[in-house]
Structure formats: structure tokens, C-alpha cells
């Protein structure tokens, strides 16, 4: 029995649209009763984006006010340097899962290797300056993938992956995949414009890219087959161990041959019978109570996308698919080209299983991808807006032409001085925690931002997540009524296209952050060993003096001079 249940609901089919609505729910095979059913994710819908297993800026109670039914956890953010080796010794028991650890037992928990939201900003390709994440990842190998953890890059082998999934036991685990996240822009930096132009003309770069894509698909499918065997309690690593043993024997045999040659000048006898390597199968622990999603790859090559989709679909144990947009090495793929690549993958996947895409963030891009038949996304877009001090103002559907949103602003920036005297909610019609009842005004949030109070991002994140959930709710309703295309055109006409992000911060935000940096530098001693916890001198007889301490010494000196002068005037 599969732990995942995906139901597709009937709706009015629009021409040239594969949009669909449905529900994704989890029922543990060991506990099939109603109490074991977690929150349901209505599709098209989202997993909440998290950092280190926590939804940014929200406490657990505020997070549960949102309508989203699941959380996406990135393993490279969560995994510590001594893990997974430390699981057995540090975790309370085998029954203690990642959901227990993160207090997310009532939500559908999806665990993947990477934070893919940092690799692609919607359908628009990033520049190398905007994508530092891809610049520090080394290429994967046949033995491991490289993760970018908090303490630098580290390899994750298949054995590590299996240890993680057996202890974490999330509701949905994403299979190990050789996704190409290294950017070839690093290699192009050393090339001249003539070299790059030549590669484009003669097709050499395209051939190299296609070869790398083909290899990544083969490697991913091999890992997937091994994972599916292990999931059933069978030995998926037996072939790898046999190959390793053969290599070891050949190496030892070569050493013996060289030793004989040096000692006796004898050549090894030819025609020696090879003894077949026999590797015993190891009994493993099954984990069929965990659903498995698999990556579908292919980059910008249509044939490889079709091959990846069809081969992955043949594996019956796969419960869902994650379609990779990829970090394309040529960097000049247009939005239309990426949509075409995405459509190629979707068209060759079974309709009865859910499809998820990372990196599709802006509302207009979500609408385009939903029309292709994609079901699941993440909430990294509200997080990005929150980090920039912006509040969502967009809406979708029949109510999107209201007077309040008719200013064509998809968001407002509450760092702007113009909001400093606006004592109104962010959005009058909004029922989120921040806006409801008019308790928190734009002026108040503007003040919180400029005083660097954490409540500012709490209020903004609550509002932006709520608006994103209402957007998806309106999208589902439009699919049911057959009006998705009409309202999509209305949305694009009213709100246009999301401006390209340059990474530049608001001037007021820069001023606040610079002031905080200066304050922190002032409070930190230049020689930590000289100053103890209360700032007094250490054993060398010299005390540390903060830059703003001069005023105190000058004041003492002035008092002393004043006392001396008064004594002289009054003998």
C-alpha cells in the first residue's frame, strides 16, 4: 500500500490547457485509520519553503494559521557534519522521526537534497553574480553528490542517503539525483569572447553539455533502481560491492605480479582462471511507509527530457515526479524555451501521479506552468518579497479589478518613506494575521523595518504567505469553472511582468544594515583575548577601550580641572 494518495478532481477543460485540480494526502500504511491522515494539500498548491526545517520568520502557531498543508525541507541545510553517522548514538530511538524533531507531525513533510529555490529564479535565467550557490558546488561523481552545507561542501553517498531516509522517515523522500547545479560560467570566465563564440558556432559546447546531461540521467536512473530495491528491504548495493571487490582483487593481483617480477624476473603465467566474485546479499530494513518522488531531467535537450521522463515513469515504486528546469550552461534560454522544455517532460509523465517544479515563483509564471499540468510548487516567492521588505498586493480572479488593487501594483515596498505616515493596513480586504482588524499599519511596519525589529518580517511573511495561498485558491477555482485562461490574461494586463531582480537593496535598508555593522564592529574587541566578559583588562595590565569610551575619560578630566580651579579661586 502506497503511503501517498493523489486524487484528480473533474473540472471544465479549457482548450490548450492541461490544468487540473486535485488533493494530495498521506496515510501511513501501518496506521490506516483516519487519525493517521495529515493535512491535505489541494493542488495546484504548495509546500511551504523552509530554512533548516523552519518556515522563515514564523513561529509554529503563526505558521499553522496558513492554509498550506506541507513543508519542504532541504537536507543540505539540515544535515550536520557528523551525520548521518551520529544518528544511532544521538537520536532517541528509531521511531523518532524528522517530523518529531521539527514538530511537524500534522503537516506533510517532503525532504529533498538541495535548496533548489536558490538555483533558479522563476523562468528567467540568473547571471553568475546572482547565483553564487552554483559557483561553489563541485561536480557529482558515480559515488556521491556534493551538497553545499552550512560548513562548506560535503559529499553524500548512496549509503549516507539510505541512512538518512531510514532515520528521518519523512512523508515524502526525493530520490538521490545527479542534478547539474555547477555553472559553466566559472569555466567561461577564463575564455575570451572569441572562444565562446566559436563554441556556439561549431556546436562543441552543445555536444559537451548533451554528453553531461546524458550521463547525469544514467547515473540518476541507476541510483533510483538501487533506492527502490532498498525501499523493499532488498540489497540495492550488491552490484556496487561486487564491482568494488573485483577492482580490489585486480589491484592485489597486480601487486603480486610486480613483486614476482622484481624478485625473480618471472612473468605472470598467462591463462590463469579467474575466480568469480561472490558477494552475499545483505538484508536491509524496508521503508515502504515513505513515499518516493523522483527527479526528471534532460536540460535543454528534448530527446533526453523524453528519455528521462519515460524511463522514470517505468519504475512502479515512484509515487511522484519533480521536473528539473535545470541550470542551463548556455545561460541564454528564453522563458518560452524553458516552458517548452517543461511541457516536453510533463507530456511524457503519467497523469495519475503528482508533478512538482522548483523555482517557479512569480504569479504569472505559476499560471503558465499550471496550464501545462504541474501540481506542486514551493513558497519561496513570499519569502523573497519579505526579505526585500515588500508586501503582496496582487489578486487573481473576478475580484482582481477592485478599486484597492486597481493601481497595478503587485506589491509595495514598505521601506519607502511614503508609507511612514499611512495608518492603514497593508491591504484593507486582507484577512491575514497582519491586516485583520487593522492592528498593524503600513506606518508601523515601516517603523519596524527602519529600527531593525524582527516583528517587521513576521508581519510581512504572514501577509505574503496568506496572499500566496489565496492566489492558489483562486487559481483552483478558475480551473474548476473553466476561466483560468481568461483570468490569466486579466492578471497579466493589470499587473504586467515581475521586474527583474538585480540584487540591489533599498537605500533605507542599506543605511540600516551599515549602521548595524558599525555597531557590531564597535562592540567587538580587536583583540578578544585581552578583554574578559565584562570588558576589563586581562593579565597584561592593558584594558580594551571602546571608541565611544573617550567621552567618559574626558568628562573625568574636566571635573578634575574644574575642582582644581575652584580650589585656587577659593583658598
Residue pairs with C-beta under 8 A, 6 or more apart in sequence:
1 29
1 32
2 29
2 291
2 319
3 26
3 27
3 28
3 29
3 171
3 288
3 289
3 290
3 291
3 319
4 24
4 25
4 26
4 171
4 172
4 291
4 319
4 320
4 354
5 23
5 24
5 25
5 26
5 27
6 22
6 23
6 24
6 25
6 319
6 320
6 352
6 353
6 354
7 22
7 23
7 25
8 20
8 21
8 22
8 351
8 352
9 20
9 21
9 22
9 23
9 480
11 19
11 20
11 21
11 479
11 480
11 481
11 482
12 479
12 480
12 481
12 482
13 482
14 482
14 484
14 485
16 371
16 485
17 371
17 484
17 485
18 346
18 371
18 372
18 373
19 44
19 370
19 371
19 372
19 373
19 479
19 484
20 43
20 373
20 375
20 479
21 42
21 43
21 44
21 476
21 479
21 480
22 42
22 43
22 354
22 375
23 40
23 41
23 42
23 43
24 40
24 41
24 43
24 45
24 69
24 70
24 108
24 354
24 375
24 376
25 37
25 38
25 40
25 41
25 108
26 37
26 38
26 108
26 171
26 172
26 291
27 36
27 37
28 36
28 289
29 288
29 289
30 289
38 69
38 105
38 106
38 107
38 108
38 171
39 69
39 70
39 106
39 107
39 108
40 69
41 47
41 68
41 69
41 70
41 108
41 376
42 69
42 472
42 473
42 476
43 354
43 375
43 376
43 476
44 366
44 370
44 374
44 375
44 376
44 377
44 472
44 475
44 476
44 479
45 68
45 69
45 375
45 376
45 377
45 472
45 476
46 68
46 70
46 376
46 377
46 378
46 379
46 468
46 469
46 472
47 68
47 70
47 71
47 72
47 108
47 110
47 356
47 376
47 377
47 378
47 379
48 55
48 63
48 66
48 68
48 70
48 71
48 72
48 107
48 378
48 379
48 465
49 55
49 56
49 72
49 117
49 378
49 379
49 380
49 382
49 383
50 56
50 71
50 72
50 73
50 74
51 74
51 77
51 115
52 77
52 78
53 71
53 73
53 77
53 78
53 98
53 101
53 102
53 104
54 102
55 63
55 71
55 461
56 383
56 386
56 457
56 461
57 386
57 454
57 457
57 458
57 460
57 461
58 66
58 458
58 461
58 462
58 465
59 458
60 103
62 433
62 458
62 462
64 106
65 433
65 462
66 465
66 466
66 469
67 469
67 473
68 379
68 465
68 469
69 107
69 108
70 107
70 108
70 109
70 110
70 171
71 102
71 104
71 107
71 108
71 109
71 110
72 110
72 112
72 378
73 98
73 102
73 109
73 110
73 111
73 112
73 170
74 112
74 113
74 114
74 115
75 111
75 112
75 113
75 114
75 147
75 156
75 164
76 113
76 114
76 115
76 147
76 148
76 149
77 115
77 149
77 150
79 147
79 149
79 154
79 156
79 164
80 86
80 149
81 149
81 151
81 154
83 164
84 160
84 163
84 164
84 167
85 163
87 163
87 164
87 167
91 101
91 167
94 167
97 167
97 168
97 169
97 170
98 104
98 109
98 111
98 168
98 169
98 170
99 105
99 107
99 109
99 169
99 170
99 171
102 109
108 171
108 172
109 170
109 171
109 172
110 170
110 171
110 172
110 173
110 174
110 293
111 165
111 168
111 170
111 172
111 173
111 174
112 174
112 322
113 145
113 147
113 156
113 174
113 176
113 177
113 179
114 147
114 148
114 179
114 181
115 133
116 179
116 358
116 359
117 358
117 359
117 361
117 378
117 380
118 131
118 133
119 131
119 133
119 134
119 181
119 327
119 358
119 359
120 126
120 325
120 326
120 327
120 358
120 359
121 130
121 359
121 361
121 501
122 359
122 360
122 361
122 362
122 365
122 498
123 325
123 335
123 338
123 339
123 360
123 365
123 368
124 335
124 500
125 328
125 331
125 332
125 333
127 185
127 331
128 134
128 135
128 183
128 185
128 186
128 189
129 503
130 501
130 503
131 183
131 327
133 148
133 181
134 181
134 182
134 183
134 185
134 327
135 183
135 185
135 186
136 148
136 153
137 146
137 148
137 153
137 181
137 182
138 146
138 153
138 182
139 146
139 182
140 146
140 178
140 216
140 219
141 155
142 219
143 155
143 157
143 158
144 155
144 156
144 157
144 158
144 160
145 155
145 156
145 176
145 177
145 178
145 179
146 153
146 154
146 155
146 156
147 153
147 154
147 155
147 156
156 176
158 176
158 223
158 226
158 227
158 236
158 237
158 240
159 237
161 176
161 227
162 227
162 230
162 284
165 173
165 287
165 290
166 285
166 287
169 287
169 289
169 290
170 290
171 290
171 291
172 290
172 291
172 292
172 293
172 319
172 320
173 290
173 291
173 292
173 293
174 292
174 293
174 294
174 295
174 322
175 220
175 223
175 224
175 227
175 292
175 293
175 294
175 295
175 318
176 220
176 223
176 224
176 227
177 216
177 220
177 223
177 224
177 294
177 295
177 297
178 215
178 216
178 217
178 219
178 220
178 223
179 216
179 220
179 295
179 297
179 324
179 326
180 212
180 213
180 216
180 299
180 326
180 327
180 329
181 327
182 327
183 327
183 329
184 209
184 329
185 329
185 331
188 196
198 204
199 205
205 329
205 330
206 330
209 299
209 300
209 301
209 329
209 330
210 299
210 301
210 304
213 297
213 298
213 299
213 301
213 304
214 304
216 297
217 297
217 298
217 304
217 307
217 308
217 311
220 294
220 295
220 297
220 308
221 308
221 311
221 312
224 294
224 312
224 315
224 318
225 236
225 315
226 236
226 237
226 240
227 236
227 292
228 236
228 292
228 315
228 317
228 318
229 235
229 236
230 236
230 237
230 284
230 286
230 287
231 286
231 287
231 288
231 290
231 292
231 317
232 286
232 288
232 317
233 283
233 284
233 285
233 286
234 281
234 284
235 281
235 282
235 283
235 284
236 284
237 282
238 279
238 281
238 282
241 279
242 277
242 279
245 277
245 279
246 277
249 277
257 268
260 266
260 268
261 267
261 268
291 319
291 320
292 317
292 318
292 319
292 320
293 318
293 319
293 320
293 321
293 322
293 356
294 312
294 315
294 318
294 320
294 321
294 322
295 312
295 321
295 322
295 323
295 324
296 305
296 308
296 309
296 312
296 321
296 322
296 323
296 324
296 345
296 349
297 304
297 305
297 308
297 324
297 326
298 304
298 305
298 306
298 307
298 308
298 309
298 324
298 326
298 341
298 344
298 345
299 305
299 326
299 328
299 341
300 326
300 328
300 330
300 333
300 337
300 341
302 341
302 344
305 341
305 344
305 345
305 348
306 344
306 348
308 345
309 321
309 344
309 345
309 348
309 349
310 348
312 318
312 321
312 349
313 321
313 348
313 349
313 350
318 353
319 353
319 354
320 353
320 354
320 355
320 356
320 376
321 349
321 353
321 354
321 355
321 356
322 355
322 356
322 357
322 358
323 342
323 345
323 346
323 349
323 355
323 356
323 357
323 374
324 358
325 338
325 341
325 342
325 357
325 358
325 359
325 360
326 341
333 341
335 365
339 368
339 369
339 372
342 357
342 369
342 372
342 374
343 372
346 355
346 372
346 373
346 374
349 355
351 373
354 375
354 376
355 373
355 374
355 375
355 376
356 374
356 375
356 376
356 377
357 369
357 374
357 376
357 377
358 377
358 378
359 380
360 366
360 369
360 374
360 377
361 380
361 381
361 384
362 381
362 497
362 498
363 381
363 394
363 396
363 410
363 471
363 491
363 495
363 498
364 488
364 491
364 492
364 495
364 497
364 498
365 498
366 377
366 471
366 472
366 475
367 396
367 475
367 484
367 488
367 491
368 488
369 377
370 475
370 479
370 484
371 484
371 485
371 488
379 465
379 468
381 468
382 392
382 461
382 464
382 465
382 467
382 468
383 461
383 464
384 501
385 391
385 392
385 411
385 460
385 464
386 457
386 460
386 461
386 464
387 457
388 413
388 505
388 506
389 413
389 414
389 415
389 449
389 456
389 460
389 506
389 509
390 411
390 412
390 413
390 414
390 460
390 464
391 411
391 412
391 414
391 426
391 427
391 442
391 445
391 460
391 463
391 464
392 410
392 411
392 427
392 463
392 464
392 467
392 468
393 405
393 407
393 409
393 410
393 411
393 412
393 426
393 427
394 400
394 405
394 410
394 411
394 467
394 471
394 491
394 495
395 402
395 405
395 467
395 470
395 471
395 474
396 471
396 474
396 475
396 478
396 487
396 491
397 474
397 477
397 478
397 483
397 487
398 487
399 474
400 487
400 490
400 491
400 494
401 490
401 494
402 429
404 427
404 428
404 429
405 494
406 494
408 494
408 495
408 496
409 495
410 495
410 496
410 498
412 419
412 426
412 442
413 506
414 426
414 442
414 445
414 446
414 449
414 456
414 460
415 446
415 449
415 450
415 506
415 508
415 509
416 446
416 506
416 508
417 446
417 508
419 442
419 443
419 445
419 446
420 443
420 446
420 447
421 443
422 441
422 442
422 443
422 446
423 441
423 442
423 443
424 438
424 441
424 442
425 434
425 435
425 438
425 440
425 441
425 442
426 434
426 435
426 440
426 442
426 445
426 463
427 435
427 463
427 467
428 435
430 436
430 463
430 466
430 467
431 466
432 462
432 463
432 465
432 466
432 467
433 459
433 462
433 463
433 466
434 440
434 445
434 459
434 460
434 462
434 463
435 463
440 459
445 456
445 459
445 460
448 455
448 456
448 459
449 456
449 508
449 509
449 512
450 508
450 512
452 512
452 516
474 487
475 484
478 484
478 486
478 487
505 513
522 546
522 547
522 548
523 546
525 531
525 544
526 544
527 544
529 538
530 537
530 538
530 540
530 542
530 543
530 544
531 537
531 538
531 543
531 544
532 538
535 543
535 544
535 546
536 543
537 543
537 544
